[in-house]
């Protein structure tokens, strides 16, 4: 395995600000079953979790239909995606840096592959990513470290040389448990919550000076 640095990116809420779309879709779906979903509940209980886990928590009487519900939810999410969605500030710059520095990178997401592909197309980032670990690829989803470990294996890097970017409780726990250095993204959670979940540092976007200082340190 290489001893160089690798970058591992979550997608929803990390490279792309899609959480408001997911919230609206879950809220509307739950309302059909007379279940109310608040933004705070969404932030703490839904973001970063697998669909089956979410439905087991909120629609317990419908769990036997979990896959059907998940398919409905994700199809509606893709329908509501704008044709062009701007990536998080600095995303293009850090990918340009990675290419210039010959640093490998990958997507590591709990999202279904169809969603991941739709989001990458909507942001214009699809041609940049050859390695995408999506729902089901690693057997276990986040918060298990398996998706990150699979990405590291695909890129040929050790955990100690991996840098992960995550916005959710489960994502930060997954990345930290994999042995990566973790930047928590404050798109939905406060810095304190991200640090408690396992992030080493919290940043708002990829233009944060603290991120670039760390990258400079790791490449010297």
N, C-alpha and C positions, 0 to 999 in steps of 0.2 A: 504493500500500500504506500501511497505517496505521503510525504511528511509536509506537504504544502497545505495552505488554508483552503477550505471549501465553504461556500455560502449556501444555507438551506432556508428556503422561504416558505412560510405558510402563505395562503392565498387570501381567503376572505378576511377582511379587516387588517391585513398586513401589507400585501401588495395592492389590494383594491378595497375601496370603501364600499362594501356591499352589505354591511350589517343592517342598515335601515331597510333594504329590500327584503332580506331574510325575515326581519322582524314583522314587516307588514304581511308577508305571506303566512307565517306561522300564526299571527294574530287572527287573520281572517279565517284560516282553516280551523283553529281552535274554537272560534266563535260559532261555527256550525254545530259544535258539540256543547255549547253553553259553557265553555271554559274561557276565562279571561286571562290574557297574557299581558303583563305590564312590561314596559321597557326595562325596568330594574330586574325583573325576573328573567327577562331575555338575556340581559348582560351577565347575570350570575349563574343561571341554570342551563342556558341553551347554547350560547356561543361556544364553539369548539367541540361540542358533543356530537356523537353519532345520532342519526335520526332515530334508530331503534331505542337508544337510551332516552331521547327526548320524549318520544311517544309513550314509553313505559312510565315516565314520570307524570305526564299530563293527560294522556288519554288511555288510562289503564284498562278500561272496558273494551277498547278497540285494538289492543295489542296484537291480536291474531291477524289484524289487517294492517300491521305496521308497514309492510313493504308496499302495499297499495297506497297507503297514506304518504309514504316517503316519495313514491313515484309522482303522485299528484303535486306534492309540495315542490319538488325540484323542477317539474315541468313548468309550474307557474312562476317559479323564480327565474327560469331562463326566459320565459315570455316577457317578464317585467324588466329584464336587463336592457338598458339603452344600447343602441347600436354601437356607440362609442362611449367608453367609460375611462376616465382619466385614472392612471395608476397613482399611487401615493407619491407625494413629492419626493424627488430624489431617486425614485426607482430606476429610471433610465440611466441616471448617472452611476449608480452603484453597479449596474450590469455592464455599462461601458468600462468601468474600472476593472471589473472582473475579467472581461475579455482582454483588456490591455495588459493585465498582470498574469494572464494565463491561469486564472483561478476558476476551478469548476464550480458549478452551482446547480441547484435543483429546486423543484416545488415539492413540498411535503404537506398534503392537505387531507382532511377528513371528508372533503367534498366528493361526490360521485365524479367519475372521470368526465362525463358529459358536461357537468357544471364547470369543472376546471377548464376544459377546452373552450367552453363558451365565454368564461371570464377572460381567459388569455386572448381570445380573438377580439373581445370587446375593448380590451386595453391596447391592442396592437402588439402585445408581448409574445404571442404564440410562437413566432419564428425563433425567438431567443432561447426557448427551453426545450432541450432534448430529453431531459429526465424529469418525469412527473410521477410522484408517488401519490396515488389517490385512494379513495375509499375501497377497502377490500384487498388491496394489493399486498399488504403485509400481514394479513390474517387478523391482527388486532389493530384497532384504531387508537388514536390519542384518547386518553392520557398514557396509554402504553407506549414505551419507547420504540416499539417495533417499526413504525413508519420511518422514523429518523435513522434507525440502524440500517434499514434497507437502502435508504438514500445514500448513506455513507458507503455502504458496500458497492452500490452501483457506481459511485464516483471514485471509488478506490482510495478513500481517506479514512484515517483513524478518528474516533470521537474527539480526541484532544485537539485535533486540528480543524474541527468543524465549528462554524458560527451559525446559530439559528436565529430566526426572527419570528416572533409569535405575538398574538394579541389576546389569547384566551387563557383561562385557568388551566384547562386540560392541555392546551398546546404547550404552555410553558412547562408544565410538569413533565410532559412527554419529552421535550427537547432537553430539559435538565437531566432527566433520568438516562438519556442516551449518552451523556457525557459531553455534550456540546456546550460551548459558551453561548449564553442566551441573551438576546436583546428583546425585551418586552415592548410592544408597540401600544401606545396609549390611545388607540382609536376608540376603544370602548371601556377600558378599565383604567383606574387611577394607578400611578406609579407604585404606590404601596401595595396594592393588590397584586400587581405583576411580580413584584419582588418576592412577596410571600408565596406566590405560586411557583417560584423557581428562577425567575429572570435574574441575571447578574446586573444588568443595567436596564433602565427604561428610557425610551426615546419616542418622540412624536412622529418622526418621519426619517427618511434616509438622507436628509440634509443636515441632520444634527451633528455639530462639531465633535461631540463625544464619540460618535460612531467612527468618524474619520480618523480621530486621534487613535482609537483602538486599532483600526485597520492598519494605520501607519506603523504602530508598535508591533503588530503581528507580522508584518512583511519586512521588518528590519532585522 
